[in-house]
Amino acid sequence: MLELNNVQKTFNAGTINEKRALCGVNLHLAPGDFVTIIGGNGAGKSTTLNAVAGVWPIDEGDIIIDGVRVNKLTEHKRAKYLGRVFQDPMTGTAATMEIQENLAIAARRGQLRGLRWGISRKEKEQYREMLKILDLGLEDRMTAKVGLLSGGQRQALTLLMASIKKPKLLLLDEHTAALDPKTAAKVLEISQKLISENNLTAMMVTHNMKDAIAYGNRLIMMHEGRIIFDVSGEEKKALTVDALIQKFSLTSGQEFANDRALLS
């Protein structure tokens, strides 16, 4: 479903601020893979997701989504293949519009617009059933403005909107980092449920080692723009935070010194 072949990216090339962000990243995701990505600051986690999304062009290599080479496609043209949930809960929704209107926008993504009633009765029932999946009571508040929702509720709604068209690839970029622990756990639970029930292929960047181990079927650790550890299946299930830190030290030759990840 996703192939990254020798992907390289350098920011501010040829200047004193030159930074090699991706150094020949190779990664293949099978359909249905749910991959968590862990690493220290500047490891290349978010840069990898942004490269896939087309936020900026890569210097070398290929990015292939479901057999389509998307290197030359702009961000908005790649959008039809992708669903994205950002770190900021306020980013993925329209605050001044109703919950049902936000869902309608997501459901009509890529379609031509016409002059007719915005949301039919049938669509309202569909949205009500979708919102029940979240188990947040939003199905009884469909006409409420999204700006009145909490951060966790908005992030859960964004997840639903990002997955409503069953994208080829779902990108989750530290989407629980701005939430309190209890709310973050709920949003992660919803993420796992939506990915599983819709059989989506997903990549989740996180600083939380416990979450990286607990969720998904595959874990990738990055360091200095490279993938240094890739584990899946029963081996991943058996991982502990201590074992993951030791693996980082053995593979990179350095101590894992990311306070945010360690405190998580």
GITA-V972321 format. One line per field, one symbol per residue. ss: DSSP state (~ for helix, > for strand, _ for the rest). A space follows every 10 residues. Layout:
ss=???
This chain:
ss=_>>>>>>>>> >_______>> >>>>>>>>>_ ___>>>>>>_ ____~~~~~~ ~~~______> >>>>>__>>_ ____~~~~~~ ~>>>>_____ _______>~~ ~~~~~~~___ __________ ~~~~~~~~~~ ~~~~___~~~ ____>~~~__ ~~~~~~~~~~ ~~~_____>> >>>_______ ~~~~~~~~~~ ~~~~~~~___ _>>>>___~~ ~~~~___>>> >>>__>>>>> >>~~~~~___ ~~~~~~~~~~ ~~______~~ ~~~_
